[in-house]
Each structure stands twice: as structure tokens, then as C-alpha cells.
């Protein structure tokens, strides 16, 4: 168990290096690009997102998870997965190429034809990523992945800002996406010794697909659902309004998903090794929930709480309408870790069928709310996401809890304490600012208020006896002392 904790700790640390270096830079570049680009440029990217993300899911999903979960894999299985992904990417790109005029006509945006055909090339690039990432994840080697993602984000972000400054408009965002994927894949191949063989096994493909097909279908449905908001808003409203919503959604979603993914990617292989040890799996899963909420809740609540002064300081008036969207969407982001980790435990137990069934229930609930909210405009659609996130949480945590005898009440109690601590900390900071600071200077106020918020959050965490802090500190200190002993 101690060795397992060390593996999880190392993985989480490298994933957080990846998070704060690459994803933190990604958010920063998004904010910087908003200073050079109008909302409609982001709106065009939002309109294409359903096609491009669906294409990526078809190419990368299923096989990768199947390789990670398998107790052992051989060269034939790895090569089979690689060639299957590459062939799929070719068929998917042909679909994108010929379907581009239809989607451009659907949105009544002729420029989407060329944009889709160029951006669609990313599916070829990402097809070379899946097997390499699966191999590294099985070895719990997240250092190379962190390096690849970080360098890719930094170089592509610099390129995008340069192009935006020169007036390239939406093409700067297209170049950012393509170059980021290309650089990351190139580094993965340079740092990896594995190369595919000219072999394809239909029996190996069937075995991988048997497990991966449900995850693939779930991924397709999840992508269609997640992008259905862009689809509806892009069709019914202007590119500018779509861009504002996309920007708010991107800021909140990328932080929540990457924070969750940093922990989840490191813990999934480790949890998979405990799939037959019920008590150990439940104990470790509980720690993952507490640690994940301790990390995610305060950051997301801070994003919502400080969105108003930050936006008014950094962006022109055309972007200010996104503030209200962010303030609502952070609630969805706070709940995201619970949605995600509950599905993860089903995969660990080999119940990908339950992942699909629970996913269908969740998506049905949220889609019904989406279409009911259309008459109330974009704000109504955003609020429907919040309502749907609360309702759809129930089936996921209920089913996952039944698999490992971890009740819904216990899960919510473990998850709620960090959320309450963060909310109380924000209320205290807001009250102090309102009472004591009548005209705050933003450049001084924002970092000082942020630091005070962090201190208050830690204080309330201690008072509420939330265990996420202890688990997080244990991981860091174990890794730290391990390095210290080596240096001696």
C-alpha cells in the first residue's frame, strides 16, 4: 500500500506540474487572445467544436482506456490499436472535409468551410498520441506527458498571440490548436522508445474494442451533449453571443476538467490495481474525492467570486457580458469532479456498461432542460446547466457508491466540506471589501484579496475538519522527503 501511495503521489505531482504549467498557460493565453480578438472569433471556434471534438473522440477514445485498464498488453495489441486509430482518423477527416459546407450553411457562416477543413487535420495528429499516452500512463510516467503538453501550449500560445497581433483573427486560434497538438505528439514520440510494428491482429482489436466500445459510445454521446449548448446557441444567436458563452465556458470548464484530470489520470491506473480489493479501493476512492474537492472547490469559487473585478480590469466592455455567465458556470465546474470520478470507479470495476447507462440518464436530463430553457435566452440556458448538474449528479454517485459500498450520504459529506469552506471564505472577503474598502485599486486589491481568500479557506478547512488538506499534504511531503533522502 505504501508503494501504491508513492505511485499516486508522484503521478499527482507531475500531473499538477502539467496542469499549472500547460493548462495554466492555456488559460492565460486565452485571456491574452481576448485582448486582441473580438468575441465572434471565439464564436466561430465554438461552432466548429462539436465537429472537431467528436472527430477526436472517435479517433482517440476507447482504445486508450482499454490499453490502460488491461492487466497486461503486448506489442501486437499496441500496434493494432495504433493502426486502428490511424485508419479511423483518415475516414473521420474525409467526413469532415465533405461535411464542411453543410455545417457552414447550418450556421450561415460561409467562412466555416475552410476553417473546418484546416482544423480537421488535428485528428491525424492526435491519432499518433493515444498509444504513447496509454503506455506512459500504465507505467505511471506522467513526467513526459507534462513536458509534451507544456511545451506544446507555450509554443502554440506564442504563435497564436503573434498571429492575432498581426490581424489573423480566428485563424490565430486555429493555428494554436493545430500547433499545440503537433508539438505535444512530436515530443511524446521523441521521448518514447516504442514504435508500431507492421502487424494488425483482428482478435486483439476485438478484445480492445469489446471494452472500449462502451467508452467510445459514451464519449461520443458526452461530446454531442457537451457541445449541444454551442450548437443551439450558435444556431439561434449571433457569433458574438456564442463567443461570449464559449469564452466563459472555456475558462470554467478547462480549469475544472484539467484539475480533475490531473488527479484522475494519476489515480486511475493505481485504483485499477485495487479493483478486486473492495475495502482498499473504497478507502482510496474516498481519499481521491476529498483531495479532488479540496483542490477544485476553492479555485472554482474564487474564479466566480473575482470574475467581475478581473474582467473589468483586463478586458474591454464588449467582453463584460461574459461575467454573469462565468458566475453561474462555476457552480457546474464545482460539481464536475463528482460527476467525473463516479464514472471512473465504474471503469475501474470493469462496468463500462454502467458508464454508458448513467451517461444516458444524465444527458437526457440536461438536454430536456436545455430545450426547455431556449425561450429564456442564453442566461436561461446557462441556469439550466446549473440545475441539470445538480439533478444529474444523483445517478452517478448512487451507482458508483453501490459498487464499493460507499453511500451517497458519505460521498456528499466528504465532498461538501471543502465547498462550504471556500464559500465561507469568499463571503468573508466580500464583506470585508464592501465594509472597509470603498474604492479598491484593482491592481492591489485583486492579489491581496486572493491571498486573504486562500488563508481564510485554509482556516475554515481546519475548522470543518476537511481531510482533503491532509491527503494533499501527505502526497507532497512523502515525495519531498523521498528526494531529500536521495540527496543525502
Residue, then its C-alpha position, 0 to 999 in steps of 0.5 A: x500500500x505504501x508503494x501504491x501511495x508513492x505511485x499516486x503521489x508522484x503521478x499527482x505531482x507531475x500531473x499538477x506540474x502539467x496542469x499549472x504549467x500547460x493548462x495554466x498557460x492555456x488559460x492565460x493565453x486565452x485571456x491574452x487572445x481576448x485582448x486582441x480578438x473580438x468575441x465572434x472569433x471565439x464564436x466561430x471556434x465554438x461552432x466548429x467544436x462539436x465537429x472537431x471534438x467528436x472527430x477526436x473522440x472517435x479517433x482517440x477514445x476507447x482504445x486508450x482506456x482499454x490499453x490502460x485498464x488491461x492487466x497486461x498488453x503486448x506489442x501486437x495489441x499496441x500496434x493494432x490499436x495504433x493502426x486502428x486509430x490511424x485508419x479511423x482518423x483518415x475516414x473521420x477527416x474525409x467526413x469532415x472535409x465533405x461535411x464542411x459546407x453543410x455545417x457552414x450553411x447550418x450556421x450561415x457562416x460561409x467562412x466555416x468551410x475552410x476553417x473546418x477543413x484546416x482544423x480537421x487535420x488535428x485528428x491525424x495528429x492526435x491519432x499518433x498520441x493515444x498509444x504513447x499516452x496509454x503506455x506512459x500512463x500504465x507505467x505511471x510516467x506522467x513526467x513526459x506527458x507534462x513536458x509534451x503538453x507544456x511545451x506544446x501550449x507555450x509554443x502554440x500560445x506564442x504563435x497564436x498571440x503573434x498571429x492575432x497581433x498581426x490581424x489573423x483573427x480566428x485563424x490565430x486560434x486555429x493555428x494554436x490548436x493545430x500547433x499545440x497538438x503537433x508539438x505535444x505528439x512530436x515530443x511524446x514520440x521523441x521521448x518514447x522508445x516504442x514504435x508500431x510494428x507492421x502487424x494488425x491482429x483482428x482478435x486483439x482489436x476485438x478484445x480492445x474494442x469489446x471494452x472500449x466500445x462502451x467508452x467510445x459510445x459514451x464519449x461520443x454521446x458526452x461530446x454531442x451533449x457537451x457541445x449541444x449548448x454551442x450548437x443551439x446557441x450558435x444556431x439561434x444567436x449571433x457569433x458574438x453571443x456564442x463567443x461570449x458563452x464559449x469564452x466563459x465556458x472555456x475558462x470554467x470548464x478547462x480549469x475544472x476538467x484539467x484539475x480533475x484530470x490531473x488527479x484522475x489520470x494519476x489515480x486511475x491506473x493505481x485504483x485499477x490495481x485495487x479493483x478486486x480489493x473492495x475495502x482498499x479501493x473504497x478507502x482510496x476512492x474516498x481519499x481521491x474525492x476529498x483531495x479532488x474537492x479540496x483542490x477544485x472547490x476553492x479555485x472554482x469559487x474564487x474564479x466566480x467570486x473575482x470574475x467581475x473585478x478581473x474582467x473589468x480590469x483586463x478586458x474591454x466592455x464588449x467582453x463584460x457580458x461574459x461575467x454573469x455567465x462565468x458566475x453561474x458556470x462555476x457552480x457546474x465546474x464545482x460539481x464536475x469532479x463528482x460527476x467525473x470520478x463516479x464514472x471512473x470507479x465504474x471503469x475501474x470495476x470493469x462496468x463500462x456498461x454502467x458508464x454508458x447507462x448513467x451517461x444516458x440518464x444524465x444527458x437526457x436530463x440536461x438536454x430536456x432542460x436545455x430545450x426547455x430553457x431556449x425561450x429564456x435566452x442564453x442566461x436561461x440556458x446557462x441556469x439550466x446547466x446549473x440545475x441539470x448538474x445538480x439533478x444529474x449528479x444523483x445517478x452517478x454517485x448512487x451507482x458508483x457508491x453501490x459498487x464499493x459500498x460507499x453511500x451517497x450520504x458519505x460521498x456528499x459529506x466528504x465532498x461538501x466540506x471543502x465547498x462550504x469552506x471556500x464559500x465561507x471564505x469568499x463571503x468573508x472577503x466580500x464583506x470585508x471589501x464592501x465594509x472597509x474598502x470603498x474604492x479598491x485599486x484593482x491592481x492591489x486589491x485583486x492579489x491581496x484579496x486572493x491571498x486573504x481568500x486562500x488563508x481564510x479557506x485554509x482556516x475554515x478547512x481546519x475548522x470543518x475538519x476537511x481531510x482533503x488538506x491532509x491527503x494533499x499534504x501527505x502526497x507532497x511531503x512523502x515525495x519531498x522527503x523521498x528526494x531529500x533522502x536521495x540527496x543525502 
